[in-house]
Amino acid sequence: MSNPILSGETTARERVDATYQLIEAHDNQINAFVELTPELAYAAADRIDAAVAAGKTDELGPLAGVPVSFKDNMNLIGSKMTCCSKMLADFQSVYTATCVAKMIDAGALPIGKTNLDEFAMGATTESSYFGPTHNPWDLTRVPGGSSGGAAASVAAGMVPIALGSDTGGSIRQPAAFTGTIGLKPTHGRVSRFGVAGFASSLDQVGPVASTVADVARTLNVIAGFDTRDATSAAHPVEDFTAHLDEGVAGLRVAVATDMLELEGLDPQVKSGIADVAAQLEAEGAHLGEVTLSHAGYGLSVYQVLSNAEASSTLARLDGIRYGARVTDATDVLDLYLRTRAEGFGPEVIKRLLIGTYVLAAGQYDRYYDRAMRVRTLIKQDYEAAFADYDIILMPTTLGVAWPIDEQDIDQDARDRGDLLVVGANLSGHAALSQPLGLTEAGLPLGIQVHAAPFAEATLLRCAAAIERLLNLSARPLANPESVG
């Protein structure tokens, strides 16, 4: 792919100018960004332009001059890292996360930090201290969560690439709701050093973009072992763009049939996945079916484990070691209790209470230990499936994005939808969501592609084939008129 900056058609500084003009024109309605970082972006652009002027383009990285947004749970010196919480509303980053540093070293232009559900706990980006993000396809709807700001920044065309994090579908579900492509790499594939933790055994950093090629290019940059991250995997990093054009001939592809029978699944999603499977078979893939026997327990397991880990992770935010503190406390206990009660929002407080309860001495065996045992069964289901198949297809969501501030919430339906995405986090393997099509109302639907741990190259190869078969590269992002 030619780079107009390297060829002299434009400059990196002009690219930054154009990006901020788009943000100024559209983000007042979307609220994808919670902080812009022009000083950092222009400094990065000037370094690139100086290298081009000096004829040293061979020294520039693979993302030279590409505007990128970062979810605001990632540290970046020169910016805040708030996790969109009152607790950290004024926290200034004192170091830069490994994944962010790798992007900037590769030439990415750090445009700003994006909105998320507070501490990444949510599926709508409505629990942010800085207000909800709106879906660029329909401003009355959510963009999904918790990486809703990251997905919206790409869907609205403000940046071509964003980094998000995925603990229980937090990249893939927003990607489906916004018509973008979101990848949750294998757990440990990308360093989490410098990324605020939610649940360390589940969290994974990944890219959101508008093309599979851009997702692959980004993974090339951010993947790799990091001694500063205890969950980082010392696994070889290959060129994830190398096989995108090879098609699916010979790949073993299975449809997760039980996931197509979930109550409330949009018929267009079910028929669309069947059509994709048939087209892949026509292209030479070997088609089959799998059943994930324990998938129905996934959400219960996820809620126990993620909340338990969160209660431990966020214990440090007490107003003494970290976090904003109340100033009129009567004693240390009053300071501790009121700081957490006033600093955290209701969704975070609810999850911390659940997490603390399931870890209590009298409840540990009943909840946490049992959840860990079932997690093993879920992982074994996927291992058995990947022993027979290279790829597993299933929906990403039950249907389209929900309305913002929906009063009559069908929580059971939302929970059933979460069953589609939490399995990959519990198992730890790689999974990607990409556009499946649009409804008659013009809203995006998504299809999910799963592959075995560290098989991202195969996953992206299949995703690229689906992209071509559905002619997705010719489909627009959200209509600019809907946000302007």
CORGILIN-V324365 format. One record per run of one state. SS is the DSSP state (hx for helix, st for strand, lp for the rest). FROM is the first residue (numbers start at 1). TO is the last residue. If there is no record, write none. Layout:
BEGIN
<<SS & FROM & TO> <SS & FROM & TO>>
END
This chain:
BEGIN
<<lp & 1 & 11> <hx & 12 & 30> <lp & 31 & 32> <st & 33 & 36> <lp & 37 & 37> <hx & 38 & 53> <lp & 54 & 56> <hx & 57 & 59> <lp & 60 & 66> <st & 67 & 71> <lp & 72 & 73> <st & 74 & 74> <lp & 75 & 79> <st & 80 & 80> <lp & 81 & 85> <hx & 86 & 88> <lp & 89 & 91> <st & 92 & 92> <lp & 93 & 97> <hx & 98 & 105> <lp & 106 & 108> <st & 109 & 114> <lp & 115 & 117> <hx & 118 & 120> <lp & 121 & 133> <st & 134 & 135> <lp & 136 & 137> <st & 138 & 142> <lp & 143 & 147> <hx & 148 & 155> <lp & 156 & 160> <st & 161 & 166> <lp & 167 & 171> <hx & 172 & 178> <lp & 179 & 180> <st & 181 & 184> <lp & 185 & 189> <st & 190 & 190> <lp & 191 & 194> <st & 195 & 195> <lp & 196 & 203> <st & 204 & 209> <lp & 210 & 211> <hx & 212 & 222> <st & 223 & 223> <lp & 224 & 251> <st & 252 & 256> <hx & 257 & 261> <lp & 262 & 266> <hx & 267 & 282> <lp & 283 & 285> <st & 286 & 290> <lp & 291 & 294> <hx & 295 & 316> <st & 317 & 317> <lp & 318 & 321> <st & 322 & 322> <lp & 323 & 331> <hx & 332 & 343> <lp & 344 & 345> <hx & 346 & 358> <lp & 359 & 364> <hx & 365 & 388> <lp & 389 & 390> <st & 391 & 395> <lp & 396 & 402> <st & 403 & 403> <lp & 404 & 410> <hx & 411 & 427> <lp & 428 & 429> <st & 430 & 438> <lp & 439 & 443> <st & 444 & 451> <lp & 452 & 455> <hx & 456 & 469> <lp & 470 & 471> <hx & 472 & 474> <lp & 475 & 479> <hx & 480 & 482> <lp & 483 & 484>>
END
